[in-house]
């Protein structure tokens, strides 16, 4: 009996050691990704002008300065952001009832880690996939970037680790941050979305998500529920509010398709 319990103890010790080693490997990978890609994770500053329209009549306007997360994806400065982050009210534009909020982004600048602010413009928005792209006005910029032309990492499984890279707020010096969080589930239709926990996901909107081996899985966006306002009322104020929009990882393949369109749009002269 004593030998049996001793054997059980050895098995548990070995299993615990394996788990600890795996966690250490993920942390090492996360630190390496932060060191390698921090320069491509930037802050995008903009002024958002909003106009509320009720039954065809303007009922007020406002102007807000914002800072959002962006990822530079090409050496000329093409930068990916979450469309919902750059235009928070845009996710409600398709609702048939209630007031409409028109918004326009202006005074757009990419803020680099060395303090430079590069005047930029939006070149493409895809509200369905919650992607938007910003391009420097100058054509000769050479910036650190995250190359999308890599082999996409395999779609992770529930409880696999994801690594998120993002930036802290202005009051925390916009320092580069890294976080490891588990996959909660994978949605396969209408396209592949990967869910992690809310806190890790929301902080990383517009930023990349990697797997435990350092492979690029995709980018963090918001998934809007069709008929969001009606669903929120039907499900109650708390659950309904969370179900209206869900932060998800959009896989690299889908991102690359839209990024290619954005690159073409960026090559065209800016509209007055």
N, C-alpha and C positions, 0 to 999 in steps of 0.2 A: 504493500500500500504506500509506504514511504517513497519507494522508487517511482511509483506511478505519479504521485503528486509532484515529485521533483521534476519528472519529465514534462508535466503540464506547465510547471513554472518556467522551464527552459523555453518551451514553445511560446509562452506569453512574452517572455523577455525578448526573444528574437523578433516576434511580430511588432512589439513596441519599438524596437530599434529600427526596424525597417520603415515604420511610419515616420519616425523622427528624421531618418535620413532622407526620405522622400520630401518632407516639409522643408528641410534644409536646402535640398536641390531646387525647389521652387523658389525659395527666397533668393538663392544665388542667381537663378535665371532672371528674376524680377529686377534685382539690382543691376545686372548686366544690361538689361533692356533699358532701364532708366538712364544709365550712363551713355548708352549708344544713341538713344533717340530723343533725349531731352531737348536738344536744339531744334528739333522739328515740331515740338509741341509749343504752340505760341498762344498769345492772347490777341483777340481781334476786338478792337474798340470801334464803336459805332454810335450814332445818334438815331434813335427810332422815333419817327413822327407818326402819331396815331390820330385817326379821325373817326369818331363814332357816328354812324348813320342809322337812324331809326325811321322806318317807313319812308325812305328816300330823302329825309331831311337830316342835315348835320346837327348833332346835339352836343358838340364839344370836341376839343382836340387837346393833345398833350405832346410833350417832347421829352424823351428820356435818354440819358447817356448810359450805355451798357458796355460791359466787357464779357466776352464769351470765349470758350475754348476753341482752338483751331489746330489742325494738323497740316503742315506743309507737305505736299505730296509730289512736288516736282521742283527742280532746281531754279526755275524761273519764278517760283513763289506761289503757284496755284495752291490754294489752301481750302481744305474741307472743314465745314462746320455743320452742326445740326441746324436744319432750317427752323425748327421750333425754338431753338435757343436764340436765333437772330431775329425771330418774329414770333414771340410767344402767343399772340392772338391769332396767328394764321391758321392754327390747327382747328379753330372753330369756324372758319370762313364758310364751310360747306353746309353748316346747319341751316335749315330752312326757316326756323323760328328764331325770334329774338333779334337784338340789334346786330348790325354788322360793324366790324372794326377794320377800316382800311389803314394800312401802315406802309411807310416808306423808310428804308434805311439810307442814311446819308453820313458824310464825314467818316467813311470807313477807313480804318488804319490797322495794319498788322504790326503789333508791338513785339520786337525781338528782345532776346535776353540782354543784349548790350545797350538797351534803352532806345534804340532807333525806332521811329514810327514811320511806317511805309504807307503812303496814301494808296488806297486800293478801291476796288469796286466789286460788286456782285456780278457774276457772269452767268450763273445758272442756279435755278431752284427746282427741286423735285419734291413737292409737298407730300406725295404719296409715300416716298421712301424716307422723307425727312432729311434730305441732303441738300446742302447749298454750298456754293463754291465762290471764293473770293480771289481776286487776281490783282497784283500790284499794278499801278498805273504805268510805272516805268518798265520798259521791256528788257532792261539789262541787269535785273536783280539775279544774284546767285546766292541762294539760301540753303542751309541744311534742310534735308527733306527725308521723309519716310518713303522708300521706294515701294510702289505697289506691284511692280513687275517681279514678284517673287512667287514661288509655289504656295498656293493657299494651304493653310494648315487644315488637317482633317476636322470635320465638325465634331466638337467635343461631346462627351456623354454627361448625363447628370452626375453631379458631385466631382467632375473633373475641375481642376483649377483654371481660372482665367487671371491674366495679369493686365491691369489697367494703368495707363500712364496719363496724367493730366496735370493741371497747374492749380495751385492754391489761389485764393483771392488776393486782391490788391493789398489789403491790410496785412497779409502774410507774405508780402514781397513777391507774389506770383511765383513762388518756388515750385520747381518740378516735383511731382509726387508720384508714388507708385502704391498700388494696392492689389492684394491677391484675394479673390473671392470665388466661391464655387458656382458651377452651373446648376441652376435649379431645374430647368427643363429645356427641351429643344422642340420648337414648333416647325412642322414641315410644310404646312399649307397656309396661305397661298404661296408662300416662299419660306425659306429657312430663316428663322429667328432664334436666337439663343438668349435665354433669360438668366440673369444673375440677380443678386439682391439689390433692392432699390437704392440704398445709400451709395454703394459702390458705383452703380450704373449712372445715377443722376449726376454725380460729380464728374463723370467722365464723358458726358455728352459731347460728341464731336471728336473724341479721342479714340485711339486704337485699342484693341483687345488682342492679347496674345495667349497662346496656350502655355502649358508648363514647360514645354521644350523650346519656347521662344519663337514659335511659328506665328505668323500673322493670321488671326482668325477673321477679323473684320473691324467694324467701327460702331461705336455706340450712338444710337438714335432713339427717337420716341416713336412708338407704334400707336397710332390713333385708332380707336374703335369706331367703326361706322355707326352713325347715329349716336355719337357720344353723349350728347346732352340728354337725349331721351333715355338712354341706358342708365345714365347716372340717376335720373329720377326714379326709374323702375327698381333699381337695386338698393336704393337708400343712400343717404348722404355720405357715408364713410366709404363703404365698398365701392359705390358708384364712382366716387371721385378718383379712387385708385384705378378703376377699370377704364376710365375715359382715355388715359394715355399710359402706356407701359414702356419703360426703357428696355431696349433689346439691343443685342449685337446683330447688325446686318452683315452678312458674310462678305468676304473679300470679292468674290465673283460678281455679286450684284453692285458693289461699290465701284469696281473697275469699269463696269459698263457705263454708269452715269458719269464717272470721272473722265472717260474718253469724250463724252459729249461736252463736258465742261471745258476740256482742253481746246476743242474746236471752237466753242463759243468765245473763249478767252483770246483766240487768235484774231477774232474780228475786231474792227475799230469800235471803240466805246460809243454808245448812243448818247446824243446830247441830252 
